[in-house]
Amino acid sequence: MKSNPKLLAFLVVSSSAAIGLLAATTASDELKEEFPQAVQFDLGDKEFAPGDNITIEGLRGTTAAIQPGGTYCVTGTYTLNSQDEADLSFFATTTNKVLTPFESRQTMHVMKGTGAFLLVKKMTEDGYLHVSFYSRRNGQGFGGVYFGQGQWVLRDKHFSYTKTGTQMEEHTMPHEEVSFTGPNKVLFDYLGNPVAPPSSIDPAYTKEGLTSATRTAAQNAGISLLALEIDDSEFPFLVGVVFADPGDKQKFKEQIGQLPAYSFSGGVGGDTSYAMNLVPYKAFPRDSGQRIYRRMMLREAVLYDKITTGPLVASVAPATPETPSLSYTLTVHPEIKRAFHGNDSIEIRSITGTAPKFQTGGTYRVVGTCHLDTIKNATLCLGNTAKPGSQAIMASTGSAISKPLPNGTTDFDFTFTLLRPGMLHVTIYDMDNHDKNDNAYAGIYLGDVAVRR
């Protein structure tokens, strides 16, 4: 018997249609089993690039009311014409800046054209649901539609995907949930965990030490800082500053280089705002250097954004009480800390303070002269040799505890607060001696051991 081609074609088409109908019915049954509740919803704000569109056709969930703890499945169709490809994602814009879990079923890769979608999301907190297009090149959203129930329908998002300068204010800007999978996981694995500060951190690299050093460098450079911010979230702590004038950054860099404990190694920013690391590599905990450098550039970028777009958190000249009255004159008997060379010398002319002797919590002013002929690149510092721990001395507002030394005679005037017991000294440091343990060239102890009250 000869076969009938038309009959065979009919049977094939009919069988394919039946199989497709069966598959669709099975998928629908499975969907209803996983998401038993039909969820009513209202549409909210929407915006698309020309030729693009997203249509929400159905919403099912584990609960009829959209609420934290429920899982929801949205279905519909999309049309993409503005780009060759995109990610189509089901997200919730929240008002709290918290990270929420991300599942692979929340997003799908779509190509230019028209198609159907089925996306699933678990709600961990209240938020404004939306399905949106995201660029495969830079991750930025470029169109979407909001939907939901009651007060959680975002009817006016207060920003535009296509217009700049229309974002919400920071305190009302919704925060998009962050994925811990896919490309983000690759970045997280590369960056590693934050590095904790060493248990015996050098006082120079504490928040107080970096603050004091930054102020000292600015004072020595003869410049003003409009803002100073320290990021102490992990080690090394970073410094962010806002300069008053464009040429001030170079002056600041030169003076930081004169301070023995610090090293300027670049940062993020421009001529008037800069976020940087001042902690030298030798101070990094062992085997953590690679992790620190991988994280540092991102941390500097975050700090730069903070000092340039947010409020000035820590002004360099905050409204603080004036320096207390230095009503006592102290008599000390300086002792040689390290021998002088040639005709070099340090002479203390006067010491005044808030107490008749050096003690923790007291504020003191040391005035004198230094004569130097034997080296050309030197810095004079007033320091406090103390046991390892927190910062031991801090310059008073408007003062400094170090200054560059040219050849010849230089006057110095240091006002400071004594924070911990130790041996006060005035020392000349040789900046061409790169001994990481000690580059002191000559100096004196002020004679008295600072004691606790």
Secondary structure, DSSP 8 states (H G I E B T S, - for coil): ----HHHHHHHHHHHHHHHHHHHHHHHHHHHHHHS-EE---EEEEEEE-TT-EEEEEEEEESSSS--TT-EEEEEEEEEEEEEEEEEEEEEEEESS-------GGGEEEEEEEEEEEEEEEE-SS--EEEEEEE-TTT--EEEEEEEESGGG--S--S--SSSTT----TTT--EE----STHHHHHHHHH-S-----TT--GGGSHHHHHHHHHHHHHHHT--EEEEEEE-SSSS-EEEEEESSTTHHHHHHHHHTTSTT-----EEE-SSEEEE--S-GGGS-TT-HHHHHHHHHHHHHHHHHHHHHS---S-SS-S--------EE-----EEEE---TT-EEEEEEEEESSSS-BTT-EEEEEEEEEE-S-SSEEEEEEEE--SSS--EEE-TT--SEEEE-SEEEEEEEEEEE-S--EEEEEEEETT---SS--EEEEEEEEEE-B--
